[in-house]
Each structure stands twice: as C-alpha cells, then as structure tokens.
Amino acid sequence: MAERVYPVRTEPDLLAAERAAEAFLAAVGVDLAAPGLDGTPLRMAKAYAEMLTPREFALTTFDNDEGYDELVLARSIPLRSLCEHHLLPFVGVAHVGYLPGDRILGLSKLARVVELFARRAQVQERLTKQVADWLCTHLRPRGVGVVIEAEHLCMSLRGVQAIGARTVTSTLLGTLRDDARSRAEFLAMTGLGSN
C-alpha cells in the first residue's frame, strides 16, 4: 500500500528571496561588487529554498505476513536541517527504528520521514519527536525509537565555538519506552547504549 505524502509548504518566491539576500549581505558589510560574488544572492536564495523544502514521497507499507516482531533499525541516516534560532545548519545522523505491528515499512521511507521534518527551520528536540510521532501515527507499530546526533553550526562557528560538540536527542514510544530490554536493545543497536 502506498500513500502519497505531500509536505505542507508555500512555494518559494526566489526573486523576492534574491532581493532580500542582496539587501542582507549588503547590510552585514559584504561587498557584492567584489570578484566572485556576482550571482551570490540568487545562489543563496536557491540554497535556502532547497534546504527548507521537503520532497513529497510515497509512504510504502506492506502487510507483515511473516509476523516479523523484532526490531527494524536504519542507522546513520544522514541529516541536515537549519536551526530556527540562527538559520545556520545542524548536520548529523538519525537512527530510526520500530517494532512492527500489522504493517512493515519500505526501508527508504525512514530516511524520507527524517527529511520531511528536517527540511524546515527546526530545533533538534522537536525534530526527534516529530519523526517518532509521525511513524507511530502512520505505521501503528508496537514501538518507535528515534535518536539524532548532530553538530550545530550555531554552536561551533559562533558564540562558544565548540567545534565538534554533538547534541544527542531521543524519543522512545510504546514498547521501546516501556520495556527495559527492548529499550536497551534499541540503544545498543544505535551504538549509544550498553548491554
């Protein structure tokens, strides 16, 4: 069964974004007449539009005919988002797993769901919970676990300048939250827990 997922979004106005980028860069002292900067405002507008626009996808699920009841985990899904406080990227990986119920999910869809919520102005804590809640609602598994590890450029390039510091967030739902053995197995498989 495949259900189309259409992200809620407003179509970007690249012309307005280009003018705003030009005004912004000039306001912070960038000489747009300098060699190499011709076209930079448009490239900047296109880059932010891309980073803030999730792609639609087909949510493909299948009957769990075999009655598979063990953990399904996609580790190290690449993640890129923009901190809503500074509009600087945070980059890392998401580990997303679930304990199947009546349906199983096409594996690439775990990465698609991460992207669905990452391609917007975001905070990592909310992103982690949104991915878990969405999977719970649309898949109805016995449990869901999401762990995100990311470096926030707003923390490493400015302010405290803590280069290499990674933030880890988690959301565990259903059996992965309530059952200590299942929770420990999930965390161990992500590489974060200990047996």
C-alpha positions in Angstrom: 0.0 0.0 0.0 1.4 3.4 -1.0 0.1 6.7 0.3 1.5 9.9 -1.2 2.9 12.3 1.4 2.7 15.9 0.4 4.6 18.2 2.8 2.8 21.4 3.8 4.7 24.2 2.2 4.5 27.6 0.5 6.2 27.8 -2.9 9.4 29.9 -2.6 9.5 33.3 -4.2 13.1 33.2 -5.5 13.0 36.7 -6.9 11.9 38.2 -3.5 14.4 35.9 -1.7 17.2 37.1 -4.0 16.4 40.7 -3.3 16.3 40.0 0.4 19.6 38.1 0.3 21.2 41.0 -1.6 19.9 43.5 1.0 21.0 41.3 3.9 24.5 40.7 2.6 25.0 44.4 1.9 23.7 45.2 5.4 26.3 43.0 7.0 29.1 44.6 5.0 29.6 42.1 2.1 30.8 44.0 -1.0 28.6 42.4 -3.7 30.7 44.1 -6.4 33.8 42.0 -5.3 35.1 39.4 -7.7 33.3 36.1 -7.3 30.2 37.5 -5.7 28.2 38.1 -8.8 25.1 36.0 -8.6 25.7 35.1 -4.9 22.3 36.5 -3.7 20.4 34.2 -6.2 22.6 31.2 -5.2 21.9 32.0 -1.6 18.2 32.2 -2.2 18.2 28.9 -4.1 20.2 27.2 -1.4 17.9 28.2 1.4 14.8 27.3 -0.6 16.3 23.8 -1.2 17.2 23.4 2.5 13.7 24.4 3.6 11.6 22.5 1.0 10.9 18.8 1.8 10.1 16.5 -1.2 6.9 14.6 -1.5 7.2 10.8 -1.4 5.1 7.6 -1.4 4.7 6.1 2.0 5.0 2.4 1.1 3.9 -0.1 3.7 3.4 -3.8 3.4 1.4 -6.4 5.3 3.5 -8.1 7.9 2.6 -11.5 6.5 5.5 -13.3 8.2 4.6 -11.8 11.6 8.1 -10.3 12.0 8.2 -9.0 15.6 11.9 -8.0 16.0 13.4 -4.5 15.8 13.9 -2.9 12.4 16.5 -0.1 12.6 18.0 2.2 10.0 21.3 3.5 11.4 23.2 6.7 10.5 20.6 8.3 8.2 22.3 11.5 7.0 20.5 14.6 8.5 20.7 18.2 7.6 18.5 20.9 9.0 18.5 24.6 9.9 18.5 25.9 13.4 15.4 28.1 13.7 17.3 30.4 16.1 20.1 31.4 13.7 19.2 29.8 10.4 22.6 28.0 10.4 22.8 24.3 9.6 22.9 21.4 12.0 24.3 18.2 10.5 24.5 14.7 11.7 22.7 11.3 11.6 19.4 9.9 12.7 18.9 6.3 14.0 15.3 5.3 13.4 13.8 2.0 14.5 10.4 0.4 15.1 8.9 -2.8 16.3 6.4 -3.9 13.6 2.7 -4.4 14.2 0.5 -5.4 11.3 2.5 -3.4 8.7 6.1 -3.0 7.8 7.6 0.0 6.1 9.7 0.3 2.9 13.1 1.0 4.4 13.9 4.1 2.4 10.8 5.7 3.9 12.6 6.0 7.2 15.1 8.4 5.6 12.2 10.2 3.8 10.4 10.8 7.1 13.6 12.3 8.6 13.9 14.6 5.6 10.2 15.6 5.8 10.8 17.2 9.2 14.4 18.2 8.8 13.9 20.4 5.7 12.5 23.4 7.7 13.6 25.8 10.3 13.8 23.4 13.2 15.2 22.5 16.7 16.6 19.1 17.2 14.4 18.1 20.1 11.2 18.8 18.1 12.6 17.1 15.0 13.3 13.9 17.0 9.8 13.8 18.4 8.1 14.7 15.1 9.7 11.8 13.3 8.7 9.3 16.1 5.2 10.6 16.4 4.7 10.6 12.6 5.8 7.0 12.4 3.6 6.0 15.3 0.6 7.6 13.6 1.1 6.3 10.1 2.6 2.9 10.8 1.0 1.9 14.1 4.0 -0.2 15.3 4.4 -1.7 18.7 7.2 0.8 19.4 9.2 3.5 17.8 12.7 4.8 18.6 14.5 7.9 17.2 17.9 9.1 18.2 19.5 12.1 16.5 23.2 13.1 16.8 24.1 16.4 15.3 26.7 19.2 15.3 25.1 22.6 15.4 27.0 25.2 13.4 25.3 28.0 15.5 27.3 26.5 18.4 30.6 25.6 16.6 31.0 28.6 14.3 29.9 31.4 16.6 29.3 32.1 20.3 31.0 29.4 22.3 32.7 27.9 19.2 32.6 24.4 20.5 33.8 22.7 17.3 33.0 19.0 17.2 30.4 19.1 20.0 27.5 16.9 19.2 24.0 17.0 20.6 22.1 13.8 21.1 18.3 13.6 21.4 16.0 10.7 21.7 12.3 9.8 21.6 11.1 6.3 22.5 7.5 5.3 22.2 5.4 2.2 23.0 7.4 -0.9 23.8 10.7 0.8 23.2 9.9 3.2 26.0 8.1 0.8 28.4 10.1 -2.3 28.2 13.7 -2.1 29.6 15.0 -4.9 27.5 13.6 -3.5 24.2 14.9 -0.1 25.1 18.4 -1.4 25.8 18.4 -3.4 22.6 17.4 -0.3 20.5 20.0 1.9 22.2 22.7 -0.8 21.8 21.9 -1.2 18.1 22.2 2.6 17.6 25.7 2.4 19.1 24.7 4.5 22.1 23.6 2.0 24.7 25.4 -0.6 26.7 24.2 -4.1 27.3 
